[in-house]
Amino acid sequence: MANIAMGAKVRTIDRPQAAPSTRTVWLVLAVIWATIYFASLFSPPLMDDVDASHAQAAQHMAESGDLITAKTNGIRYIEKPPLPYWVIAGVYKIFGQNTFATHLPNALAMLGLTWLAWLWARRAWGERAGFYAGLAVLTSAGCFLFTRFIIPEAILALFLLIALYALIVSLEDNRPAMIYWAWAGVALALLTKGLIAPVFFGGAAIPYLLLTRQWRRWKALKPVSGMLVFLAIAAPWHIACGIINHDQGNPVGNHPTIGNVHGFFYQYFINEHVLRFFNQRYPHDYNKMPTVWYWLSELIWIFPWSLFLGAAGALAWKTRHNWLKQLRHDAGDTVDFYLDHAMREDVGSYVRRIKFRTRTIWLLSLFTAWTLLFFSISTNQEYYTFPVWPPLVMLIAGVMAGIEESSGAEGGKPTLSTAWLTGAQAVFAGIGVAAAAALAWGLWTSRSLPYVADIGTVLAHRGVGDYTLSMSHLFDLTGESFAALRLPAAMAAVVLLIGPMAGWLLRLKRKYVAATVSVALTMTVFLVAAHIAFARFEPMLSSKQMADTIMKEGTPNDTFIIYGEQSSGSSVIFYTHNFLGQRPAQLVLPRCGQNSEGTTLLWGSCYPDAPDIYLSPAKLAAIWGTGERKWIFAEDPDRDNVEKVLAGRLYEAQTLADKTLWTDRPKYRQGSGVSSQLSVVSFQLSARSSMSDGGYWEARAR
C-alpha cells in the first residue's frame, strides 16, 4: 500500500518531475470552475420539488430572522439541519431571492473541494497529483450533476474532507491546534446533513488510529476540549429546536411506527435517521437503488476518472505486501532503513513524506469504503455517496501522477506500466466515438422533426422508481425530445469524437500531462453541453413560467392553490411569494392525521400554529369563483380530479409539460377597468348555465 501511488521503486521517488507552476494550475482550475459552475448559476430557474422547497426554507429565514425553525409554505420544516438554509439566507440578503443566489453556495463548495483536493494531493503525491486531483473534482460527472439543485452534499463533502485533512495533518506535523479544525469540521458537517457526518468520520478515523497505532497519542486528539468545540457548534441549534418544536400533536393517530410521538427530537433523530436507515421512515416518500445499480453508478459519478480505477487496483494488488509498511508511528526509524537511504540528503524529510502519503491512502480508502458500505445497507439516493467522490478521485490522481513520473526513471523500474493509463484513455476514446456516433444518429433521425420549446410534451412518462429516485426522469427521454436538444447534442458529439482521441494520441506520444488535461477539457465542454440540455428541460422541471403568468395577469390579492403535494408546484410558491403578500399556497390534501402520507409537510402541519392551508375537494368547490381570483395548479395525475371537482368552471391559463394552471375567471390585465368587470360577469353567467343543479350559486351564497 505504501507504493500504491508512488508508481516507482522507493529509490526513484525524489526524481524531479516537470509540472505546471502553481499559478498556471490555479489559472486552469479557476477557468474550468467558472465555465462549469459559475456560468451555470443563472439558469435554469429553481426546479419544483426539493430545489424550490429548500429555497422556501431559506427564504423564510431571510425574511423572518428565525434561524431555529425553518418553514416551507408557512409550515414548520424541522426534518433537516439548518446550515445550508443559513448560508442561502445570508446570500439572499446580499444578492436577493433569485436562482443565482440559491445555487451559489454549492458552486463555492465545489471551489473549496477543488482547492482542498489540490492541497492535500500535492502534499501526499506531488505537484502533478495535486493538479490532477483538482481537475478530477471539477470535471467528475456526479459532482456536476448533483450541484444543479439544492442538496447539501457538496457542502457536506467539503466539511468532512476538511475534518479528515485536519486529523492527519495535526498528527503528522505535531500541530495540536489543527485537531480543533477536525472537531469543528465534523460539527459543521453535522449541521449540514445530520448524524451521518460523525458516523462517516468516525468510521474512517477510528480504524485509521488503530492501524497506525496513533490511538496511543489520544491526548493529541484533544478529546475533552475538542468535544467542547464540537458541542459548542452543533448542540445549540438542536437544543433550541427541540425546545421550540416540542411534542404538540399527533400526525398519524396510532401509527404502529410513530405512535403518539410528534416532537422534534423524535422526528429528527428517530424518524429521519434511525428509521430511515432501516427503511421505516414515515412518510415513505423515498426509494432505494437496486444493489447492482448502486455499485455500478459509482463508476458513472466519477466518470471519466473511473476509467483509471483499473490502474489503481492493479497497483494496489502489486504492492499488497507493502500495505502496512510506513504506517506505524515508528516506521522509518530503524537502522536498516537509514542505511538503505543513506545517500539521500534529508532522510528524515523523506520518511515523513512517505508516511504522509501512505497514511493518506489508508485514511481516504477507509473513509470511502465505510461510506459506500453504509449506504449499500441503508436506504439511499444516487447522490448520497457524494462525499466519497473527491477522496476517490484524489486516490486516482495520485496513482496517475505516480505512474507517469516514474516512467523511464533512471535507476529503477516503474512499479506499474504506463500501458494501464494508455489503455484507459483508449477506452475513453472508444466510448467517445460510440457516444458521438449515437448522438450523430439522433441528430440525423430528428433532422425533419420540429423544434419543441416545451420538451415535456414529447417525453414518455415511464415512472421508473415512481419518480422517487432523482434520476428517474432520464428514462422518460424519447426520440421526439431529441429535436429540442440539437445544439447541446452537436456540441457533445464533436467534443467526444475529438477530445478522447486526441488525449489517447498524446498519451501514446508520452505527453502525459497534456493527455490528462485533455480528459478534463473534454469533460468541461461536455458538461457545458449537458447544462444547456438541462436548461432545455425547464418547462418540465420548473414551473417558473406559471409564476410569471400569475404575476403578469393576477393581483397581489389572488390565491394560489395546488391540487396535491406542495413540492409539485414549489417553484411557483417561491417566485410568487412576495407578489402574493407572502401568503402560503393552499393545498388540496387531507389534513394532519387523515391519510396524509404523501405530504412532506406532514409533521409540521400538525402543530397548532400551522396555517389553515388544507382544502378538501368540497371546500375547493365552495370557494372557487368567489372573492378574489383563484389560481389552481395540478400535475397530470391530478388533472382529471381537478376537472371533475370544478367541471365547467375552469379557465385554462397555461400548460407546461405535464402540469396545468387554471383560473376561476377569464384572464385579464390589471387596470383594465370595465373590461375586467365584464369578464367576471361573463364567467359567472357561463358558469351558471353550465351547472343545472345551481351548485355554483349555492357556493356563492355561502
Secondary structure, 3 states (H helix, E strand, C coil): CCCCCCCECHHHCCCCCCCCCHHHHHHHHHHHHHHHHHHHHHCCCCCCCHHHHHHHHHHHHHHHCCCCCCEECCEECCCCCCHHHHHHHHHHHHHCCCHHHHHHHHHHHHHHHHHHHHHHHHHHHCHHHHHHHHHHHHHCHHHHHCCCCCCCHHHHHHHHHHHHHHHHHHHHCCCHHHHHHHHHHHHHHHHHHCCHHHHHHHHHHHHHHHHHCHHHHHHHHCHHHHHHHHHHHHHHHHHHHHHHCCCCCCCCCCECCCECCCCHHHHHHHHHHHHHHCCCCCCCCCCCCCHHHHHHHHHHHCCCHHHHHHHHHHHHHHCHHHCCCCCCCCCCCCHHHHHHCCCCCCHHHHHHHHHHHHHHHHHHHHHHHHHHHHHHHCCCCHHHHHHHHHHHHHHHHHHHHHHHHHCCCCCCCECCCCHHHHHHHHHHHHHHHHHHHHHHHHHHHCCCCCCCCCHHHHCCCCCHHHHCCCCHHHHHCCCHHHHHHHHHHHHHHHHHHHHHHHHHHHHHCCCHHHHHHHHHHHHHHHHHHHHHHHHHCHHHHCCHHHHHHHHHHCCCCCEEEECCCHHHHHHHHHHHCCCCCCCCCEECCCCCCCCCCCCCCCCHHHCCCCCCCECCHHHHHHHCCCCCCEEEEEEHHHHHHHHHHCCCCCEEEEEECCEEEEECCCCCCCCCCHHHHHHHHHHHHHHHHCCCCCHHHHHHHC
